[in-house]
Amino acid sequence: MESAIGIDIGGTKCAVCFGQQINGSVKIIEKNSFKTEGSWEDVLQQLLVLARDCLEKYGNGYGELAGVGISCGGPLDSKKGLLLSPPNLKGWNNVPVKEFFETRLHTDVRLMNDADACAVAEWKFGAGKGLDNVIFLTFGTGMGAGLILNGRLYSGTSDTAGECGHIRLESFGPAGYGKAGSFEGFCSGGGLAQIGQMLIREKLQMGESVPYCKSYEQLSDINARLLAQQAEAGDKLALQSYRISGEQLGRGLSILVDLLNPQKIILGSIFSRSQNLLWKYTREVMERECLPRALAACEVAASGLGEKIGDYAALSAAFYPE
């Protein structure tokens, strides 16, 4: 029996949780979160206060402390414990998060790319448990992958393995990861918003009305959540947005299936919530594009940890650092 503190650093919010591992499962004892605001020094100080509170409340009664795990979007250097200007954290340039917490909490601290940490969490506790070759795709604000290959996390030479969102699927299209037509451009929250806005703009230019966006000024209000709500209600344009994303998801997954031959691909966030809007089109493309033997060996599934995956990911960085 052992315990750990998990720190999840995101562009919108941050969280600290305390968890206990018993017999291959993890119980989250407490979690606290706050909006990511202010300088990186301000944010780390808030995280430190919450982490110290957890240690004071639970440090002696829940087994040996494995350490502190930090999950954050890249780019980062996991060995040196540095955040290297993540695009969703403006001004966080060469931030020494590992050193910051180690010197103040006096325990081991391990930094891990959030997609890698999510992959480990799903592999150990979620939909990939018991498998040796698992891919986890974030499909949220961005699109990144964590790779479990031959029973080990594979993060690459410079912590950039799995950055599939940067793959260009089309010569032109919605922009994501600094590249028009990229996997992230088509398959992310921001990408879905761009697709919906493009289709609505076409209608507005032709003088047609869209019930939930009647002017150009309202285009900025279009996001993946609103499109999902409209698609569930049967709106053809919203359904088309998800069809386009679903087809491109199929193209991206086909590359991963043929290249890495996984047993399972697990998708989080938007896919977990909107699988019924995406999967039909994704499957059709994969059946067309994948090597049949590779596809037959691979299952595609939604996250088994659901909305709590960020907590499990941060704790997994502490429990399973290798």
C-alpha positions, 0 to 999 in steps of 0.5 A: 500500500502506498500513496501519492500526490498528483498535480495536473497543470493545464492551460485552463485549470490546475488540480492537486489530488491525493490518492492511495494505491492498493492491490493494483487499483487507485482510490482518490482521497481528495482533489482541489482545483483552481483556474490557471491565472497569473504567472507561473510562480503564482500558479506553482505557489497555489499548487504547493499550498494544496500539496502541503495541505494533503501531506498534513492531512493524509501523509501518515495514514495512507501508506508510504509516499511514492512521491509527487507526479506532475502531468502537463502538456508538452513540450517538456523535458521529463528528465530535467523536470522542465516545462519548455514553453507549452503553447497553452501556458503563455510565459511558462518558459523553461520552468523548473517544476521538478526542482520547485516541488522537490526542494519544498516538499522533500520527496521525489517528483516526476514530470510526465507529458499529459498524454503519456501520463494518461496512457499509463493511467489507462494501461494500469487502471483503465481500458488498457489494463492487462495489455502490452500495446496501447495507444491513448489519444487525448482528443480534447483541447489538442490531439496528442498520443501516449504510447505503451509499446511492448509493455513499456511507455515509449516517450522517444528521444526528446519526449516528443513521441506520440505527437500525432496531432502534428501529422498533416492529413490534408493540404488545407483545412482547419489549423491545429498544432501550428499546421493547417489540415493537421490531425489536431486541426480536424480532431480537437475541440478547437478543430471542431469549432473551426469546421462548424464555423466554416460550414456556418459561414458558407450558409451566412454568405448565401443568405441562409439562416442557422438557428443557433448562429444568425450573424457573423458576430456569433461565429465565435460562440460556436464550439464543439460542445454546442455543435454536439448539442445541435447534432444530438438534436438532429441539426444537419450542419452540426452532424456534418461537422462531426462527420468530417471530424470522424472521417479524419479521425479514421485517417489518423487512426489508420496511420497509427494502426498500420505503423504500430499494430496496437491491441487497443486505441483509447480515446478521451474527452470529446470521443468519450462524450460524442462517440455516437456522432463520430464512430460510424464514420471513423470505422468506415474509413479505417475499414478502407484504409487499414491493413486488415490483419492489423485492424483485426488485432486492434480495438478502439474504445473510449476512455475507461477512466472518463472525466477523472483521467486527469487525476489518475494520470497525475497520480500515475506519474508518481506511481509508475515513473518509468 
